[in-house]
Amino acid sequence: MRAAEQSVRLERISQERFIQAPIEAVYDYVTQPDRWHEWHPTSLGADTGTTGSLAAGARFTEFIDLLGVRVPLSYRVQVDRRPGEFKAVFTSVAVDGSIHFFLLPHQGGTLFKRVLTYETELQLATLHARMLELSTVALGQLKHRLENPPLVESRII
């Protein structure tokens, strides 16, 4: 009798948005994983052990909501080419992969491309569609946040 083999599914989601903000500002913001929860609906937070953009070789942990389950992802930054490219690879019990950002100056703003590549043994028919939907929401929220930064309160003393 042969043991049942689980197939690994390799998936890729590539999306881009024009963001009316300087490339340096976009790069500085998206390369701070401890701020991803501000714009990505699956991110519950990240522990980077520092503040600011992460450099190649940096390691960090992010907690995500994967279809209602809290999953820790362990990351390592592979590429840090300011201000045009950032890539981090991740691993977890449920999913492994990479997140890759490409940035180009464009018409006074930034053309931002996000490529998520992942593999999983989870056999959930709706997983890819849901991740695609959440990625679309994330990029919309990122665009809105960078184009409409929160007002800084000033106090008169």
C-alpha positions as CSV (number, residue, x, y, z in Angstrom):
1,M,0.0,0.0,0.0
2,R,1.4,3.4,-1.0
3,A,1.4,6.3,1.3
4,A,-0.7,9.2,0.1
5,E,1.5,12.1,-1.2
6,Q,0.4,15.6,-0.6
7,S,1.0,17.8,-3.5
8,V,2.6,21.2,-3.0
9,R,0.9,24.1,-4.8
10,L,3.2,26.9,-6.0
11,E,1.2,30.1,-6.5
12,R,2.1,33.7,-7.6
13,I,0.2,36.9,-7.2
14,S,1.7,39.9,-9.0
15,Q,0.0,43.3,-8.7
16,E,1.0,46.9,-9.2
17,R,-0.4,50.4,-8.3
18,F,0.6,53.9,-9.1
19,I,1.1,55.8,-5.8
20,Q,1.2,59.6,-5.8
21,A,4.1,59.8,-3.4
22,P,7.9,60.0,-3.7
23,I,9.7,56.7,-4.3
24,E,11.9,57.2,-1.2
25,A,8.8,57.6,1.0
26,V,7.1,54.5,-0.5
27,Y,10.3,52.5,0.0
28,D,10.8,53.6,3.5
29,Y,7.2,52.7,4.5
30,V,6.9,49.3,2.8
31,T,10.3,48.1,4.0
32,Q,9.2,48.4,7.7
33,P,7.4,45.1,8.4
34,D,6.3,46.3,11.8
35,R,4.0,48.7,9.9
36,W,2.5,46.2,7.4
37,H,-0.5,45.7,9.7
38,E,-1.4,49.4,8.9
39,W,-2.2,48.5,5.3
40,H,-2.3,44.7,4.9
41,P,-5.5,43.1,6.2
42,T,-3.9,39.7,7.0
43,S,-1.0,41.2,9.0
44,L,-1.5,41.1,12.7
45,G,1.9,42.6,13.4
46,A,5.6,42.0,13.1
47,D,8.5,41.9,15.5
48,T,11.6,43.3,13.8
49,G,13.6,44.2,16.9
50,T,14.3,47.6,15.4
51,T,12.7,50.7,13.8
52,G,13.0,51.8,10.2
53,S,13.7,49.9,7.0
54,L,15.3,46.5,7.2
55,A,18.6,45.7,5.5
56,A,19.5,42.5,3.7
57,G,20.2,39.7,6.2
58,A,17.7,41.0,8.8
59,R,15.4,38.5,10.3
60,F,11.9,39.1,11.7
61,T,8.7,37.4,12.6
62,E,5.2,38.4,11.4
63,F,1.9,37.1,12.6
64,I,-0.8,36.7,10.0
65,D,-4.5,35.7,10.0
66,L,-4.6,32.8,7.5
67,L,-8.3,32.1,7.1
68,G,-9.0,32.7,10.7
69,V,-5.9,31.0,12.1
70,R,-3.1,33.0,13.6
71,V,0.1,31.8,11.9
72,P,3.7,33.0,12.7
73,L,5.9,33.5,9.6
74,S,9.7,33.6,10.0
75,Y,11.4,36.0,7.5
76,R,14.8,36.8,6.2
77,V,15.4,39.9,4.0
78,Q,17.3,38.8,0.9
79,V,17.3,42.0,-1.2
80,D,17.5,45.6,0.0
81,R,18.3,47.8,-3.0
82,R,17.1,51.3,-2.0
83,P,14.8,52.7,-3.4
84,G,13.9,50.2,-6.1
85,E,13.7,46.7,-4.8
86,F,13.1,44.7,-1.5
87,K,12.6,41.0,-1.1
88,A,12.0,38.9,2.0
89,V,11.6,35.1,2.1
90,F,9.4,33.4,4.7
91,T,8.6,30.0,6.1
92,S,5.9,28.6,8.4
93,V,4.0,25.4,9.2
94,A,1.3,26.4,6.7
95,V,3.0,28.3,3.9
96,D,6.4,29.2,2.5
97,G,7.4,31.8,0.0
98,S,8.6,35.3,-0.7
99,I,7.4,38.8,-0.9
100,H,9.1,41.0,-3.5
101,F,8.6,44.7,-4.0
102,F,9.7,46.6,-7.1
103,L,9.5,50.5,-7.2
104,L,10.0,52.9,-10.1
105,P,9.7,56.6,-10.2
106,H,6.8,57.4,-12.5
107,Q,5.1,60.7,-13.4
108,G,6.0,62.4,-10.1
109,G,5.0,59.4,-8.0
110,T,5.9,55.7,-7.7
111,L,4.9,52.7,-9.7
112,F,4.8,50.0,-7.0
113,K,4.8,46.3,-7.8
114,R,4.2,43.6,-5.2
115,V,4.9,39.9,-6.1
116,L,3.8,37.3,-3.6
117,T,5.1,33.8,-4.4
118,Y,4.0,31.0,-2.1
119,E,3.7,27.3,-1.8
120,T,1.5,25.2,0.5
121,E,0.3,21.7,1.1
122,L,-3.1,23.1,2.2
123,Q,-5.7,21.8,-0.1
124,L,-8.2,24.7,0.2
125,A,-10.0,25.5,-3.0
126,T,-10.6,29.1,-2.0
127,L,-7.2,29.9,-0.6
128,H,-5.7,31.5,-3.8
129,A,-8.8,33.5,-4.6
130,R,-8.9,34.8,-1.0
131,M,-5.2,35.7,-1.0
132,L,-5.7,37.5,-4.4
133,E,-8.6,39.4,-3.0
134,L,-6.7,40.4,0.2
135,S,-3.7,41.5,-1.9
136,T,-5.9,43.8,-3.9
137,V,-7.4,45.3,-0.7
138,A,-3.8,45.7,0.7
139,L,-2.5,47.6,-2.3
140,G,-5.6,49.8,-2.2
141,Q,-5.1,50.6,1.4
142,L,-1.3,51.1,0.9
143,K,-2.1,53.6,-1.9
144,H,-4.6,55.4,0.2
145,R,-2.4,55.6,3.3
146,L,0.6,57.0,1.4
147,E,-1.4,59.5,-0.6
148,N,-3.4,60.6,2.5
149,P,-1.0,60.6,5.4
150,P,-2.5,61.1,8.8
151,L,-2.4,64.7,10.1
152,V,0.1,65.4,12.8
153,E,-1.4,67.2,15.7
154,S,0.3,70.4,16.8
155,R,-0.1,71.8,20.2
156,I,0.1,75.4,21.2
157,I,1.8,75.8,24.6
